Amino acid sequence: MSRISADQVKHVANLARLAVTEEETETLRKELDAIISFAEQLNELDTKNVEPTSHVLEMKNVLREDKAENGLPIAEVLKNAPDSKDGHIRVPSIID
């Protein structure tokens, strides 16, 4: 017996804004049924002594502290600009 119906596949496809044909619906139904069967096999495992986790490896935040620092001097920045005026970088106009 199938764990997922064609109507459920169509409903999920609609939620995902996917247009599926009847043939695609049947193919997806079979594939999703196989995925559900595989996931159900995991229920057979004894996980009493397994700690819940979101990652198998220890994760840590490697970002630096967010603190304000002085930027480059304006003269140094403007050296790299192809065109500047009055301490600002000039760019071509895109709006008429």
Biopython code that builds the backbone (N, CA, C, O; Angstrom):
import numpy as np
from Bio.PDB.StructureBuilder import StructureBuilder

atoms = [
    (1, "MET", "N", (0.842, -1.187, 0.000)),
    (1, "MET", "CA", (0.000, 0.000, 0.000)),
    (1, "MET", "C", (0.889, 1.253, 0.000)),
    (1, "MET", "O", (1.903, 1.310, 0.696)),
    (2, "SER", "N", (0.505, 2.207, -0.759)),
    (2, "SER", "CA", (1.270, 3.442, -0.875)),
    (2, "SER", "C", (1.050, 4.326, 0.350)),
    (2, "SER", "O", (-0.061, 4.415, 0.873)),
    (3, "ARG", "N", (2.113, 4.974, 0.797)),
    (3, "ARG", "CA", (2.030, 5.859, 1.960)),
    (3, "ARG", "C", (1.633, 7.277, 1.567)),
    (3, "ARG", "O", (1.333, 8.109, 2.423)),
    (4, "ILE", "N", (1.636, 7.544, 0.254)),
    (4, "ILE", "CA", (1.292, 8.887, -0.214)),
    (4, "ILE", "C", (0.422, 8.757, -1.461)),
    (4, "ILE", "O", (0.698, 7.946, -2.344)),
    (5, "SER", "N", (-0.616, 9.558, -1.517)),
    (5, "SER", "CA", (-1.552, 9.462, -2.637)),
    (5, "SER", "C", (-1.209, 10.476, -3.725)),
    (5, "SER", "O", (-0.447, 11.416, -3.496)),
    (6, "ALA", "N", (-1.773, 10.275, -4.889)),
    (6, "ALA", "CA", (-1.571, 11.204, -6.005)),
    (6, "ALA", "C", (-2.118, 12.583, -5.639)),
    (6, "ALA", "O", (-1.542, 13.602, -6.021)),
    (7, "ASP", "N", (-3.224, 12.617, -4.902)),
    (7, "ASP", "CA", (-3.790, 13.908, -4.482)),
    (7, "ASP", "C", (-2.837, 14.650, -3.551)),
    (7, "ASP", "O", (-2.721, 15.873, -3.631)),
    (8, "GLN", "N", (-2.158, 13.924, -2.672)),
    (8, "GLN", "CA", (-1.185, 14.558, -1.775)),
    (8, "GLN", "C", (0.005, 15.100, -2.564)),
    (8, "GLN", "O", (0.513, 16.182, -2.268)),
    (9, "VAL", "N", (0.444, 14.346, -3.567)),
    (9, "VAL", "CA", (1.547, 14.810, -4.417)),
    (9, "VAL", "C", (1.131, 16.087, -5.141)),
    (9, "VAL", "O", (1.901, 17.045, -5.201)),
    (10, "LYS", "N", (-0.067, 16.106, -5.683)),
    (10, "LYS", "CA", (-0.565, 17.303, -6.382)),
    (10, "LYS", "C", (-0.676, 18.486, -5.425)),
    (10, "LYS", "O", (-0.377, 19.622, -5.795)),
    (11, "HIS", "N", (-1.101, 18.218, -4.205)),
    (11, "HIS", "CA", (-1.223, 19.287, -3.209)),
    (11, "HIS", "C", (0.147, 19.886, -2.888)),
    (11, "HIS", "O", (0.298, 21.107, -2.848)),
    (12, "VAL", "N", (1.136, 19.034, -2.662)),
    (12, "VAL", "CA", (2.495, 19.513, -2.371)),
    (12, "VAL", "C", (3.061, 20.252, -3.577)),
    (12, "VAL", "O", (3.707, 21.288, -3.418)),
    (13, "ALA", "N", (2.830, 19.738, -4.766)),
    (13, "ALA", "CA", (3.303, 20.409, -5.982)),
    (13, "ALA", "C", (2.661, 21.783, -6.103)),
    (13, "ALA", "O", (3.323, 22.744, -6.494)),
    (14, "ASN", "N", (1.389, 21.885, -5.776)),
    (14, "ASN", "CA", (0.693, 23.173, -5.822)),
    (14, "ASN", "C", (1.294, 24.148, -4.810)),
    (14, "ASN", "O", (1.491, 25.322, -5.121)),
    (15, "LEU", "N", (1.585, 23.665, -3.606)),
    (15, "LEU", "CA", (2.199, 24.522, -2.591)),
    (15, "LEU", "C", (3.568, 25.019, -3.048)),
    (15, "LEU", "O", (3.964, 26.141, -2.735)),
    (16, "ALA", "N", (4.286, 24.178, -3.791)),
    (16, "ALA", "CA", (5.615, 24.538, -4.294)),
    (16, "ALA", "C", (5.524, 25.296, -5.620)),
    (16, "ALA", "O", (6.543, 25.646, -6.215)),
    (17, "ARG", "N", (4.315, 25.540, -6.066)),
    (17, "ARG", "CA", (4.078, 26.251, -7.332)),
    (17, "ARG", "C", (4.707, 25.505, -8.508)),
    (17, "ARG", "O", (5.327, 26.109, -9.384)),
    (18, "LEU", "N", (4.533, 24.168, -8.512)),
    (18, "LEU", "CA", (5.044, 23.331, -9.583)),
    (18, "LEU", "C", (3.877, 22.788, -10.393)),
    (18, "LEU", "O", (2.884, 22.324, -9.833)),
    (19, "ALA", "N", (4.001, 22.848, -11.692)),
    (19, "ALA", "CA", (2.991, 22.262, -12.567)),
    (19, "ALA", "C", (3.455, 20.848, -12.903)),
    (19, "ALA", "O", (4.527, 20.667, -13.482)),
    (20, "VAL", "N", (2.656, 19.849, -12.544)),
    (20, "VAL", "CA", (3.022, 18.464, -12.821)),
    (20, "VAL", "C", (1.916, 17.787, -13.617)),
    (20, "VAL", "O", (0.729, 18.010, -13.382)),
    (21, "THR", "N", (2.334, 16.956, -14.563)),
    (21, "THR", "CA", (1.374, 16.188, -15.352)),
    (21, "THR", "C", (0.956, 14.960, -14.560)),
    (21, "THR", "O", (1.519, 14.677, -13.502)),
    (22, "GLU", "N", (-0.028, 14.230, -15.068)),
    (22, "GLU", "CA", (-0.474, 13.006, -14.408)),
    (22, "GLU", "C", (0.666, 11.984, -14.362)),
    (22, "GLU", "O", (0.837, 11.278, -13.369)),
    (23, "GLU", "N", (1.447, 11.914, -15.454)),
    (23, "GLU", "CA", (2.572, 10.976, -15.505)),
    (23, "GLU", "C", (3.632, 11.361, -14.463)),
    (23, "GLU", "O", (4.166, 10.502, -13.760)),
    (24, "GLU", "N", (3.923, 12.654, -14.377)),
    (24, "GLU", "CA", (4.897, 13.121, -13.388)),
    (24, "GLU", "C", (4.387, 12.892, -11.967)),
    (24, "GLU", "O", (5.164, 12.561, -11.071)),
    (25, "THR", "N", (3.085, 13.069, -11.764)),
    (25, "THR", "CA", (2.490, 12.846, -10.448)),
    (25, "THR", "C", (2.709, 11.416, -10.001)),
    (25, "THR", "O", (3.063, 11.168, -8.849)),
    (26, "GLU", "N", (2.500, 10.467, -10.913)),
    (26, "GLU", "CA", (2.685, 9.053, -10.561)),
    (26, "GLU", "C", (4.151, 8.746, -10.282)),
    (26, "GLU", "O", (4.462, 8.005, -9.349)),
    (27, "THR", "N", (5.051, 9.308, -11.081)),
    (27, "THR", "CA", (6.488, 9.106, -10.856)),
    (27, "THR", "C", (6.894, 9.678, -9.505)),
    (27, "THR", "O", (7.613, 9.030, -8.744)),
    (28, "LEU", "N", (6.436, 10.890, -9.207)),
    (28, "LEU", "CA", (6.767, 11.521, -7.935)),
    (28, "LEU", "C", (6.160, 10.751, -6.765)),
    (28, "LEU", "O", (6.775, 10.641, -5.705)),
    (29, "ARG", "N", (4.954, 10.221, -6.957)),
    (29, "ARG", "CA", (4.312, 9.448, -5.889)),
    (29, "ARG", "C", (5.155, 8.230, -5.534)),
    (29, "ARG", "O", (5.353, 7.925, -4.358)),
    (30, "LYS", "N", (5.656, 7.530, -6.566)),
    (30, "LYS", "CA", (6.486, 6.348, -6.326)),
    (30, "LYS", "C", (7.796, 6.733, -5.640)),
    (30, "LYS", "O", (8.236, 6.057, -4.709)),
    (31, "GLU", "N", (8.419, 7.820, -6.102)),
    (31, "GLU", "CA", (9.694, 8.254, -5.521)),
    (31, "GLU", "C", (9.518, 8.695, -4.070)),
    (31, "GLU", "O", (10.325, 8.345, -3.208)),
    (32, "LEU", "N", (8.460, 9.467, -3.801)),
    (32, "LEU", "CA", (8.205, 9.916, -2.431)),
    (32, "LEU", "C", (7.849, 8.736, -1.522)),
    (32, "LEU", "O", (8.224, 8.721, -0.349)),
    (33, "ASP", "N", (7.136, 7.761, -2.053)),
    (33, "ASP", "CA", (6.808, 6.579, -1.276)),
    (33, "ASP", "C", (8.087, 5.823, -0.889)),
    (33, "ASP", "O", (8.197, 5.324, 0.231)),
    (34, "ALA", "N", (9.041, 5.740, -1.805)),
    (34, "ALA", "CA", (10.314, 5.076, -1.510)),
    (34, "ALA", "C", (11.094, 5.849, -0.445)),
    (34, "ALA", "O", (11.718, 5.248, 0.430)),
    (35, "ILE", "N", (11.057, 7.175, -0.519)),
    (35, "ILE", "CA", (11.741, 8.003, 0.482)),
    (35, "ILE", "C", (11.110, 7.803, 1.856)),
    (35, "ILE", "O", (11.818, 7.675, 2.855)),
    (36, "ILE", "N", (9.786, 7.777, 1.906)),
    (36, "ILE", "CA", (9.084, 7.576, 3.172)),
    (36, "ILE", "C", (9.412, 6.195, 3.740)),
    (36, "ILE", "O", (9.613, 6.053, 4.947)),
    (37, "SER", "N", (9.466, 5.184, 2.884)),
    (37, "SER", "CA", (9.813, 3.824, 3.336)),
    (37, "SER", "C", (11.201, 3.800, 3.951)),
    (37, "SER", "O", (11.416, 3.180, 4.993)),
    (38, "PHE", "N", (12.147, 4.480, 3.301)),
    (38, "PHE", "CA", (13.504, 4.527, 3.833)),
    (38, "PHE", "C", (13.530, 5.244, 5.181)),
    (38, "PHE", "O", (14.193, 4.791, 6.113)),
    (39, "ALA", "N", (12.813, 6.357, 5.286)),
    (39, "ALA", "CA", (12.784, 7.112, 6.541)),
    (39, "ALA", "C", (12.152, 6.281, 7.659)),
    (39, "ALA", "O", (12.567, 6.374, 8.814)),
    (40, "GLU", "N", (11.167, 5.484, 7.322)),
    (40, "GLU", "CA", (10.523, 4.642, 8.337)),
    (40, "GLU", "C", (11.473, 3.587, 8.886)),
    (40, "GLU", "O", (11.313, 3.145, 10.023)),
    (41, "GLN", "N", (12.462, 3.177, 8.092)),
    (41, "GLN", "CA", (13.446, 2.209, 8.571)),
    (41, "GLN", "C", (14.234, 2.784, 9.743)),
    (41, "GLN", "O", (14.689, 2.032, 10.605)),
    (42, "LEU", "N", (14.401, 4.079, 9.787)),
    (42, "LEU", "CA", (15.135, 4.716, 10.876)),
    (42, "LEU", "C", (14.419, 4.544, 12.209)),
    (42, "LEU", "O", (15.058, 4.581, 13.260)),
    (43, "ASN", "N", (13.094, 4.356, 12.181)),
    (43, "ASN", "CA", (12.340, 4.142, 13.419)),
    (43, "ASN", "C", (12.706, 2.820, 14.088)),
    (43, "ASN", "O", (12.439, 2.632, 15.275)),
    (44, "GLU", "N", (13.314, 1.905, 13.336)),
    (44, "GLU", "CA", (13.685, 0.601, 13.880)),
    (44, "GLU", "C", (14.981, 0.657, 14.688)),
    (44, "GLU", "O", (15.301, -0.294, 15.402)),
    (45, "LEU", "N", (15.720, 1.740, 14.587)),
    (45, "LEU", "CA", (16.997, 1.860, 15.295)),
    (45, "LEU", "C", (16.783, 2.183, 16.768)),
    (45, "LEU", "O", (15.862, 2.916, 17.128)),
    (46, "ASP", "N", (17.646, 1.627, 17.614)),
    (46, "ASP", "CA", (17.608, 1.914, 19.045)),
    (46, "ASP", "C", (18.423, 3.183, 19.292)),
    (46, "ASP", "O", (19.647, 3.173, 19.159)),
    (47, "THR", "N", (17.752, 4.262, 19.646)),
    (47, "THR", "CA", (18.427, 5.550, 19.852)),
    (47, "THR", "C", (18.316, 6.030, 21.301)),
    (47, "THR", "O", (18.419, 7.227, 21.567)),
    (48, "LYS", "N", (18.109, 5.108, 22.226)),
    (48, "LYS", "CA", (17.939, 5.486, 23.635)),
    (48, "LYS", "C", (19.161, 6.214, 24.182)),
    (48, "LYS", "O", (19.015, 7.175, 24.938)),
    (49, "ASN", "N", (20.359, 5.777, 23.816)),
    (49, "ASN", "CA", (21.586, 6.360, 24.366)),
    (49, "ASN", "C", (22.257, 7.352, 23.414)),
    (49, "ASN", "O", (23.438, 7.663, 23.570)),
    (50, "VAL", "N", (21.515, 7.839, 22.445)),
    (50, "VAL", "CA", (22.079, 8.788, 21.478)),
    (50, "VAL", "C", (21.588, 10.189, 21.824)),
    (50, "VAL", "O", (20.386, 10.447, 21.894)),
    (51, "GLU", "N", (22.551, 11.090, 22.039)),
    (51, "GLU", "CA", (22.197, 12.483, 22.351)),
    (51, "GLU", "C", (21.649, 13.182, 21.110)),
    (51, "GLU", "O", (22.197, 13.008, 20.021)),
    (52, "PRO", "N", (20.587, 13.963, 21.246)),
    (52, "PRO", "CA", (20.075, 14.728, 20.102)),
    (52, "PRO", "C", (21.126, 15.739, 19.647)),
    (52, "PRO", "O", (21.821, 16.330, 20.473)),
    (53, "THR", "N", (21.240, 15.934, 18.345)),
    (53, "THR", "CA", (22.204, 16.878, 17.808)),
    (53, "THR", "C", (21.746, 17.367, 16.440)),
    (53, "THR", "O", (20.961, 16.705, 15.761)),
    (54, "SER", "N", (22.236, 18.511, 16.053)),
    (54, "SER", "CA", (21.922, 19.015, 14.716)),
    (54, "SER", "C", (23.085, 18.779, 13.766)),
    (54, "SER", "O", (22.917, 18.860, 12.549)),
    (55, "HIS", "N", (24.273, 18.485, 14.315)),
    (55, "HIS", "CA", (25.467, 18.210, 13.506)),
    (55, "HIS", "C", (26.239, 17.061, 14.137)),
    (55, "HIS", "O", (26.256, 16.903, 15.358)),
    (56, "VAL", "N", (26.870, 16.271, 13.299)),
    (56, "VAL", "CA", (27.658, 15.171, 13.841)),
    (56, "VAL", "C", (29.014, 15.654, 14.325)),
    (56, "VAL", "O", (29.649, 14.992, 15.147)),
    (57, "LEU", "N", (29.467, 16.797, 13.828)),
    (57, "LEU", "CA", (30.727, 17.380, 14.274)),
    (57, "LEU", "C", (30.454, 18.590, 15.147)),
    (57, "LEU", "O", (29.432, 19.258, 14.989)),
    (58, "GLU", "N", (31.361, 18.875, 16.061)),
    (58, "GLU", "CA", (31.204, 20.043, 16.921)),
    (58, "GLU", "C", (31.281, 21.312, 16.067)),
    (58, "GLU", "O", (32.198, 21.480, 15.263)),
    (59, "MET", "N", (30.330, 22.176, 16.252)),
    (59, "MET", "CA", (30.291, 23.423, 15.482)),
    (59, "MET", "C", (30.590, 24.583, 16.419)),
    (59, "MET", "O", (30.151, 24.595, 17.569)),
    (60, "LYS", "N", (31.344, 25.562, 15.916)),
    (60, "LYS", "CA", (31.572, 26.746, 16.712)),
    (60, "LYS", "C", (31.561, 27.958, 15.802)),
    (60, "LYS", "O", (31.867, 27.854, 14.614)),
    (61, "ASN", "N", (31.212, 29.088, 16.349)),
    (61, "ASN", "CA", (31.144, 30.324, 15.595)),
    (61, "ASN", "C", (32.560, 30.852, 15.400)),
    (61, "ASN", "O", (33.285, 31.060, 16.374)),
    (62, "VAL", "N", (32.953, 31.067, 14.167)),
    (62, "VAL", "CA", (34.305, 31.518, 13.884)),
    (62, "VAL", "C", (34.328, 32.989, 13.446)),
    (62, "VAL", "O", (35.333, 33.467, 12.922)),
    (63, "LEU", "N", (33.242, 33.685, 13.658)),
    (63, "LEU", "CA", (33.183, 35.092, 13.278)),
    (63, "LEU", "C", (33.867, 35.952, 14.332)),
    (63, "LEU", "O", (33.855, 35.633, 15.521)),
    (64, "ARG", "N", (34.448, 37.022, 13.885)),
    (64, "ARG", "CA", (35.103, 37.935, 14.821)),
    (64, "ARG", "C", (34.049, 38.781, 15.539)),
    (64, "ARG", "O", (32.895, 38.848, 15.117)),
    (65, "GLU", "N", (34.460, 39.411, 16.608)),
    (65, "GLU", "CA", (33.574, 40.297, 17.343)),
    (65, "GLU", "C", (33.202, 41.476, 16.444)),
    (65, "GLU", "O", (34.052, 42.011, 15.731)),
    (66, "ASP", "N", (31.951, 41.870, 16.480)),
    (66, "ASP", "CA", (31.482, 42.976, 15.661)),
    (66, "ASP", "C", (31.728, 44.279, 16.402)),
    (66, "ASP", "O", (30.992, 44.622, 17.327)),
    (67, "LYS", "N", (32.767, 45.008, 15.995)),
    (67, "LYS", "CA", (33.070, 46.277, 16.645)),
    (67, "LYS", "C", (33.442, 47.307, 15.585)),
    (67, "LYS", "O", (34.021, 46.977, 14.550)),
    (68, "ALA", "N", (33.103, 48.543, 15.861)),
    (68, "ALA", "CA", (33.365, 49.626, 14.911)),
    (68, "ALA", "C", (34.854, 49.912, 14.839)),
    (68, "ALA", "O", (35.541, 49.967, 15.859)),
    (69, "GLU", "N", (35.342, 50.094, 13.624)),
    (69, "GLU", "CA", (36.737, 50.457, 13.407)),
    (69, "GLU", "C", (36.788, 51.570, 12.368)),
    (69, "GLU", "O", (35.873, 51.721, 11.559)),
    (70, "ASN", "N", (37.857, 52.338, 12.400)),
    (70, "ASN", "CA", (38.016, 53.392, 11.403)),
    (70, "ASN", "C", (38.283, 52.765, 10.037)),
    (70, "ASN", "O", (39.013, 51.780, 9.928)),
    (71, "GLY", "N", (37.684, 53.343, 9.002)),
    (71, "GLY", "CA", (37.895, 52.865, 7.647)),
    (71, "GLY", "C", (39.139, 53.508, 7.044)),
    (71, "GLY", "O", (39.908, 54.180, 7.732)),
    (72, "LEU", "N", (39.315, 53.291, 5.770)),
    (72, "LEU", "CA", (40.446, 53.876, 5.067)),
    (72, "LEU", "C", (40.264, 55.383, 4.945)),
    (72, "LEU", "O", (39.132, 55.864, 4.904)),
    (73, "PRO", "N", (41.357, 56.134, 4.886)),
    (73, "PRO", "CA", (41.242, 57.575, 4.636)),
    (73, "PRO", "C", (40.606, 57.820, 3.260)),
    (73, "PRO", "O", (40.847, 57.063, 2.319)),
    (74, "ILE", "N", (39.807, 58.862, 3.149)),
    (74, "ILE", "CA", (39.100, 59.157, 1.900)),
    (74, "ILE", "C", (40.068, 59.284, 0.731)),
    (74, "ILE", "O", (39.788, 58.786, -0.359)),
    (75, "ALA", "N", (41.200, 59.943, 0.945)),
    (75, "ALA", "CA", (42.172, 60.114, -0.134)),
    (75, "ALA", "C", (42.658, 58.752, -0.637)),
    (75, "ALA", "O", (42.870, 58.574, -1.837)),
    (76, "GLU", "N", (42.834, 57.799, 0.270)),
    (76, "GLU", "CA", (43.294, 56.460, -0.115)),
    (76, "GLU", "C", (42.231, 55.737, -0.936)),
    (76, "GLU", "O", (42.556, 55.060, -1.911)),
    (77, "VAL", "N", (40.974, 55.875, -0.552)),
    (77, "VAL", "CA", (39.869, 55.244, -1.275)),
    (77, "VAL", "C", (39.740, 55.841, -2.665)),
    (77, "VAL", "O", (39.563, 55.113, -3.642)),
    (78, "LEU", "N", (39.827, 57.158, -2.758)),
    (78, "LEU", "CA", (39.633, 57.826, -4.040)),
    (78, "LEU", "C", (40.752, 57.541, -5.035)),
    (78, "LEU", "O", (40.574, 57.758, -6.233)),
    (79, "LYS", "N", (41.903, 57.060, -4.563)),
    (79, "LYS", "CA", (42.988, 56.686, -5.477)),
    (79, "LYS", "C", (42.543, 55.560, -6.415)),
    (79, "LYS", "O", (42.990, 55.496, -7.560)),
    (80, "ASN", "N", (41.670, 54.679, -5.938)),
    (80, "ASN", "CA", (41.209, 53.545, -6.735)),
    (80, "ASN", "C", (39.998, 53.868, -7.598)),
    (80, "ASN", "O", (39.615, 53.062, -8.446)),
    (81, "ALA", "N", (39.396, 55.018, -7.400)),
    (81, "ALA", "CA", (38.201, 55.379, -8.156)),
    (81, "ALA", "C", (38.600, 55.926, -9.522)),
    (81, "ALA", "O", (39.521, 56.737, -9.613)),
    (82, "PRO", "N", (37.920, 55.495, -10.588)),
    (82, "PRO", "CA", (38.251, 56.021, -11.909)),
    (82, "PRO", "C", (37.903, 57.505, -12.055)),
    (82, "PRO", "O", (38.524, 58.213, -12.848)),
    (83, "ASP", "N", (36.906, 57.977, -11.286)),
    (83, "ASP", "CA", (36.521, 59.389, -11.369)),
    (83, "ASP", "C", (35.983, 59.821, -10.004)),
    (83, "ASP", "O", (35.217, 59.089, -9.377)),
    (84, "SER", "N", (36.376, 60.987, -9.556)),
    (84, "SER", "CA", (35.887, 61.498, -8.272)),
    (84, "SER", "C", (35.777, 63.003, -8.324)),
    (84, "SER", "O", (36.395, 63.666, -9.157)),
    (85, "LYS", "N", (34.960, 63.540, -7.398)),
    (85, "LYS", "CA", (34.778, 64.989, -7.307)),
    (85, "LYS", "C", (34.339, 65.330, -5.898)),
    (85, "LYS", "O", (33.416, 64.710, -5.368)),
    (86, "ASP", "N", (34.980, 66.296, -5.291)),
    (86, "ASP", "CA", (34.629, 66.784, -3.954)),
    (86, "ASP", "C", (34.560, 65.665, -2.910)),
    (86, "ASP", "O", (33.679, 65.673, -2.051)),
    (87, "GLY", "N", (35.488, 64.703, -2.983)),
    (87, "GLY", "CA", (35.535, 63.647, -1.989)),
    (87, "GLY", "C", (34.540, 62.522, -2.214)),
    (87, "GLY", "O", (34.336, 61.701, -1.319)),
    (88, "HIS", "N", (33.913, 62.458, -3.389)),
    (88, "HIS", "CA", (32.944, 61.412, -3.708)),
    (88, "HIS", "C", (33.348, 60.693, -4.970)),
    (88, "HIS", "O", (33.977, 61.282, -5.850)),
    (89, "ILE", "N", (32.998, 59.436, -5.068)),
    (89, "ILE", "CA", (33.243, 58.669, -6.291)),
    (89, "ILE", "C", (32.140, 59.001, -7.273)),
    (89, "ILE", "O", (30.958, 58.945, -6.931)),
    (90, "ARG", "N", (32.523, 59.346, -8.492)),
    (90, "ARG", "CA", (31.549, 59.672, -9.539)),
    (90, "ARG", "C", (31.313, 58.444, -10.397)),
    (90, "ARG", "O", (32.252, 57.729, -10.748)),
    (91, "VAL", "N", (30.063, 58.205, -10.731)),
    (91, "VAL", "CA", (29.700, 57.095, -11.599)),
    (91, "VAL", "C", (28.830, 57.630, -12.729)),
    (91, "VAL", "O", (28.227, 58.694, -12.588)),
    (92, "PRO", "N", (28.754, 56.910, -13.850)),
    (92, "PRO", "CA", (27.918, 57.380, -14.948)),
    (92, "PRO", "C", (26.443, 57.407, -14.552)),
    (92, "PRO", "O", (25.980, 56.544, -13.806)),
    (93, "SER", "N", (25.723, 58.382, -15.043)),
    (93, "SER", "CA", (24.290, 58.491, -14.777)),
    (93, "SER", "C", (23.554, 57.373, -15.495)),
    (93, "SER", "O", (23.841, 57.074, -16.655)),
    (94, "ILE", "N", (22.596, 56.750, -14.796)),
    (94, "ILE", "CA", (21.812, 55.691, -15.435)),
    (94, "ILE", "C", (20.344, 56.109, -15.588)),
    (94, "ILE", "O", (19.557, 55.391, -16.204)),
    (95, "ILE", "N", (19.984, 57.245, -15.040)),
    (95, "ILE", "CA", (18.606, 57.737, -15.144)),
    (95, "ILE", "C", (18.635, 59.057, -15.897)),
    (95, "ILE", "O", (19.395, 59.963, -15.558)),
    (96, "ASP", "N", (17.800, 59.154, -16.920)),
    (96, "ASP", "CA", (17.730, 60.412, -17.695)),
    (96, "ASP", "C", (16.859, 61.418, -17.020)),
    (96, "ASP", "O", (16.687, 62.526, -17.528)),
]
sb = StructureBuilder()
sb.init_structure("model")
sb.init_model(0)
sb.init_chain("A")
sb.init_seg("    ")
for serial, (resi, resn, name, xyz) in enumerate(atoms, 1):
    if name == "N":
        sb.init_residue(resn, " ", resi, " ")
    sb.init_atom(name, np.array(xyz, "f"), 0.0, 1.0, " ", f" {name:<3s}", serial, name[0])
structure = sb.get_structure()
